């Protein structure tokens, strides 16, 4: 098996990993809080967040062009110096650990709230962690190949639900526009920019694995996949709003709830199970990618020769966090909906944007 320094992926595989990461858990988690925060204008908030994500992606790609063979945690040292970069990297690793634990917990909550309510949550959490760890053990190349059919099945399931839900939709559910002014829209932008578009900074760690001969196309693919992710999430939000109306902000896992409403000819029913399986596959893909980035970044930070040495400890710690962090559903919702976007902005986005500006100034002065 190749070490992480010698693994490579094609630009097409990068696109698969990227879109899997961006929409993996977002399909099931974004619609409900977005409608809750922004109301009828949730679609508008998401569109603005998509544009902001494009701008952030520009910073990521600029730093990649300036440091094509260095991952995020490595070129931070070049920009900030050893000690400041060390502090930022530690916070970055803690953010990744928290993110992985959140995804694992979210998968467990989805199962225990919808499909298998009598099964203990630790069963799903442990399975998610173990399978994700095995995927990371296999390497980024294997993950990229494996995620293609998983992503295809997820897209197909979502497309079927959206198409079959069209007769149930009512356009008047989108009215009135701006019923409570601009503040709810800004709240929706804050949430959706932090999750998922602000999280695209993590692909600063993945970009150096792209084959050198195809790197010039990486930017085009990532911009296209960002636009596709925004379109898919916008479609899901509009579907839930048109179908569920005001209840879309109250129903947890809104797309799953839409699937339960579909009844074609009294024989095509129970499609929510298919949606549930597809969406869990999406969340698993994101969990595996986050765990890979966390393991890779931690191994480089501690200068380890064996890039899999920390993987069991990281996985077990995340499992324990997923089981002990929150005492109630309300605490978890507050952490994800309010605190998490702030963490992403302060720990992830601000250092990266500042690094891009500092690099730009240095190169402008001829010292970069």
Secondary structure, 3 states (H helix, E strand, C coil): CCCCCCCCECHHHHHHHHHHHHHCCHHHHHHHHHHHHHHHHHHHHHHHHHHHHHHHHHHHHHHHHHCCCCCHHHHHHHHHCHHHHHHHHHHHHHHHHHHHHHHHHHHHHHHHHHHCCCCCHHHHHHHHHHHHHHHHHHCHHHHHHHHHHHHHHHHHHHHHHHHHHHHHCCHHHHCCCCCCCCHHHHHHHHHHHHCCHHHHHHHHCCHHHECHHHHHHHHHHHHHHHHHHHHHHHHHHHHHHHHHHHHHHCCCCHHHHHHHHCCECCCECCCHHHHHHHHHHHHHHHHHHHHHHHHHHHHHHCCCCCCCCCHHHHHHHHHHHHHHCCCCHHHHHHHHHHHHHHHHHHHHHHHHHHHHHHHHHHHHCCCC
